[in-house]
Amino acid sequence: MELIRDGLKTQTRRRHRYRLKAGRVYDVKVNWVKTTGLKILITRVYTQRLGDMSEEEALKEGEYTLEEFREVWRGINGTWDPDETVVVYEFRMVSG
């Protein structure tokens, strides 16, 4: 949440099938339930193989190197499969 508020995280990857829509504003939530008071505008939505992620994109995920982001992903999701296709959201904070 702090990374979003500070403008260091402007992109996120998700495994879920439910898609947020570009051009809409959403509440930033913790554990999908608790709202944080932050709101983001989704500016772009696309799919990507994890293995196609670039160093530049890792920076947008919160100032990580690509290897650091892989470790964060493994910590959250258990494994890193470069062939897994995920949904990528680009966003900017609009209030909070």
C-alpha beads as a LAMMPS data file, in Angstrom:
LAMMPS data file: protein, C-alpha beads

96 atoms
95 bonds

1 atom types
1 bond types

-500.0 500.0 xlo xhi
-500.0 500.0 ylo yhi
-500.0 500.0 zlo zhi

Masses

1 110.0

Atoms # bond

1 1 1 0.000 0.000 0.000
2 1 1 2.836 2.409 0.825
3 1 1 4.460 1.703 -2.527
4 1 1 1.241 2.744 -4.292
5 1 1 0.774 5.821 -2.126
6 1 1 4.382 6.875 -2.745
7 1 1 4.040 6.361 -6.518
8 1 1 6.638 3.576 -6.628
9 1 1 4.171 0.850 -7.650
10 1 1 2.265 1.611 -10.846
11 1 1 1.805 -1.905 -12.187
12 1 1 0.649 -5.220 -10.740
13 1 1 0.251 -8.795 -11.936
14 1 1 -2.557 -11.103 -10.903
15 1 1 -3.450 -14.735 -11.512
16 1 1 -7.193 -14.217 -11.158
17 1 1 -9.648 -14.487 -13.999
18 1 1 -11.841 -11.617 -12.814
19 1 1 -10.633 -8.550 -14.662
20 1 1 -10.693 -4.960 -13.602
21 1 1 -11.517 -2.567 -16.422
22 1 1 -9.281 0.142 -17.854
23 1 1 -10.677 3.629 -17.341
24 1 1 -12.347 2.780 -14.028
25 1 1 -11.421 3.821 -10.497
26 1 1 -11.093 1.130 -7.818
27 1 1 -10.478 1.078 -4.068
28 1 1 -7.149 -0.391 -3.024
29 1 1 -7.941 -3.222 -0.628
30 1 1 -5.975 -5.415 1.741
31 1 1 -6.758 -9.125 1.385
32 1 1 -9.549 -8.304 -1.114
33 1 1 -11.755 -7.013 1.723
34 1 1 -10.463 -4.134 3.859
35 1 1 -10.360 -0.778 2.068
36 1 1 -7.320 1.442 2.563
37 1 1 -8.704 4.827 1.525
38 1 1 -6.557 4.818 -1.607
39 1 1 -8.145 4.874 -5.045
40 1 1 -6.441 3.976 -8.310
41 1 1 -7.366 4.508 -11.941
42 1 1 -6.631 1.479 -14.117
43 1 1 -4.982 2.856 -17.264
44 1 1 -4.166 -0.379 -19.117
45 1 1 -4.998 -4.091 -18.846
46 1 1 -3.243 -6.883 -20.751
47 1 1 -2.037 -10.456 -20.376
48 1 1 1.588 -11.515 -20.316
49 1 1 3.681 -14.590 -19.656
50 1 1 5.662 -14.148 -16.443
51 1 1 8.810 -15.057 -18.343
52 1 1 8.298 -12.082 -20.689
53 1 1 8.442 -9.555 -17.857
54 1 1 11.201 -6.955 -18.252
55 1 1 13.475 -5.212 -15.749
56 1 1 11.547 -1.980 -16.444
57 1 1 8.267 -3.699 -15.528
58 1 1 9.803 -5.071 -12.322
59 1 1 10.634 -1.482 -11.350
60 1 1 6.977 -0.523 -11.883
61 1 1 5.976 -3.356 -9.524
62 1 1 7.601 -1.500 -6.626
63 1 1 11.216 -0.630 -7.426
64 1 1 12.301 -4.276 -7.651
65 1 1 14.917 -5.860 -9.840
66 1 1 13.522 -8.718 -11.904
67 1 1 15.118 -11.279 -9.572
68 1 1 13.728 -9.497 -6.483
69 1 1 10.268 -9.496 -8.033
70 1 1 10.535 -13.239 -8.774
71 1 1 11.289 -13.830 -5.079
72 1 1 8.344 -11.642 -4.004
73 1 1 6.085 -13.532 -6.445
74 1 1 7.280 -16.884 -5.076
75 1 1 6.637 -15.669 -1.534
76 1 1 3.049 -14.719 -2.396
77 1 1 2.153 -17.404 -4.950
78 1 1 4.449 -20.302 -4.067
79 1 1 6.069 -20.783 -7.472
80 1 1 7.410 -18.842 -10.438
81 1 1 6.391 -20.431 -13.744
82 1 1 7.759 -18.381 -16.651
83 1 1 5.090 -19.896 -18.929
84 1 1 2.184 -18.841 -16.679
85 1 1 -0.009 -16.159 -18.222
86 1 1 -1.152 -13.455 -15.807
87 1 1 -3.223 -10.279 -16.030
88 1 1 -1.176 -7.070 -15.872
89 1 1 -2.726 -3.845 -14.614
90 1 1 -1.126 -0.458 -15.086
91 1 1 -2.560 2.225 -12.834
92 1 1 -2.099 5.551 -11.132
93 1 1 -3.280 6.744 -7.764
94 1 1 -6.127 9.269 -7.943
95 1 1 -6.866 9.857 -4.231
96 1 1 -5.741 8.884 -0.807

Bonds

1 1 1 2
2 1 2 3
3 1 3 4
4 1 4 5
5 1 5 6
6 1 6 7
7 1 7 8
8 1 8 9
9 1 9 10
10 1 10 11
11 1 11 12
12 1 12 13
13 1 13 14
14 1 14 15
15 1 15 16
16 1 16 17
17 1 17 18
18 1 18 19
19 1 19 20
20 1 20 21
21 1 21 22
22 1 22 23
23 1 23 24
24 1 24 25
25 1 25 26
26 1 26 27
27 1 27 28
28 1 28 29
29 1 29 30
30 1 30 31
31 1 31 32
32 1 32 33
33 1 33 34
34 1 34 35
35 1 35 36
36 1 36 37
37 1 37 38
38 1 38 39
39 1 39 40
40 1 40 41
41 1 41 42
42 1 42 43
43 1 43 44
44 1 44 45
45 1 45 46
46 1 46 47
47 1 47 48
48 1 48 49
49 1 49 50
50 1 50 51
51 1 51 52
52 1 52 53
53 1 53 54
54 1 54 55
55 1 55 56
56 1 56 57
57 1 57 58
58 1 58 59
59 1 59 60
60 1 60 61
61 1 61 62
62 1 62 63
63 1 63 64
64 1 64 65
65 1 65 66
66 1 66 67
67 1 67 68
68 1 68 69
69 1 69 70
70 1 70 71
71 1 71 72
72 1 72 73
73 1 73 74
74 1 74 75
75 1 75 76
76 1 76 77
77 1 77 78
78 1 78 79
79 1 79 80
80 1 80 81
81 1 81 82
82 1 82 83
83 1 83 84
84 1 84 85
85 1 85 86
86 1 86 87
87 1 87 88
88 1 88 89
89 1 89 90
90 1 90 91
91 1 91 92
92 1 92 93
93 1 93 94
94 1 94 95
95 1 95 96
